[in-house]
Amino acid sequence: MADDEPTRATRLLDAQAKAERLFAEIDRRGLVAPGEGERAVSDRVRDLANEMFGTTRHWHKRIVRSGPNTLLPYKENPPDRLIGADDIVFADFGPIFEEYEADFGRTFVLGDDPVKRRLRDDLADVFAAGKRHFAADPDITGARLHTEVARLATDAGWELGGWHAGHLVGEFPHERIDGADVESYITPANDTPLRRTDKAGRVCHWILEIHLVDRAHGFGGFYEELLTLG
């Protein structure tokens, strides 16, 4: 039997809270460190999720990217890379907690590079401003929110790194999303309201993801979490 809407919201928030705890522990244990390979770090995060929460499933591929690999959108699969001493690294994980999906991304800066640190800090600011814009417009579409996120990125001195700025999230497996189904993404082609119900009559919940890049300096950063709750 499907959960009612208040229970769905609570469980999605609980899944995100667990993901946030996971990422805090990544930082506390120093898993993102110079000399480590991206795949090795990804595997250690996978094992940490199992250690902390008994989580063994992830609804999308696990991503740890560093240096120039941080410029690439989700669909790319760059060769494994060793993390450098003055590097920027982002992690994007989709762990499943008690049949509910989390989707959480954060950026780590190793060293004191001021441009990388500014990018890392701007990610959270652009996310927060995008979420406020969503909250202020009851009828907002995916296209309108994407336009605002792109404007925020440009005003901060960056550009967006991918073709969309977020997607549906829910129970596992949620309604299938792919590049052909633009209504499942926060993208310029999605003219449908984000506040709607899905084909099963459930409230749609969304992830907002901010991928900012600095092509001149050859790096980017990533930040994502729930848009519609919290």
Steps between C-alpha positions, in 0.01 A plus 500: 500500500638840400586749772277806541642838403613615848679167548664524158628848583631387838679201352657703219628750757627214716687353203659837433596544866682165485680609183602823672639300792686278256666800335590651836674174586683502165641837600573397860694191390688687228400253229552763230877535516799568272643192335174305512332384180146611427373143475668401824333792680165406345539142624588621850191720508290202386647292782445782749131521406472128568687537831286790622156406369515151349455658158613285210299646211535826311242605245751670269868455431736618774704805399823638641674745266805719540688768307401519131257210546280739701416681174318197363125440521348195664478282188876505440726227637853643511806285577590461866717786629721548804394788722764772524627697798330825395195346337126549484284188531128436494299196603150414376328201659147358484471257792172321566383508862205273583376515139523879476753674282741767612702704253772706658803681365772712654836648401829473690797732455849383592746783551450876504423593139267803536315441171419140591389606846277771355342250261434257784333774706299637206347158438305515826398862437370428148312196632337703778402780262354249254298339778366840609398573141314169485322574828389843381332380180215250553466432128868482410598271214820310448597745227448808717699358789783397266511854358534643850771255603696582184466872576620448857801305374591772249461776757740312728757476219449134403303297248283192533677176418209288380176509303273484804492625860314220673254213472226297665573291809288266710446138595734251337465448216335831427328573174758435229686810391716531195620761256192458284259581784562871551210528746715305748771768500554865584598595148426774244273258310273425798202735488293299750448615860737343751220489757288219364419133552649207313316233301421314823350813659791559738648843566813559291814570703808649343874514543670831417856448378750776443800419279714812462808503279794731431623392158783752500652346813399147406283390792148495638298413808170338590229535764163326519222407736121515528329802350141438602550406867706628791 
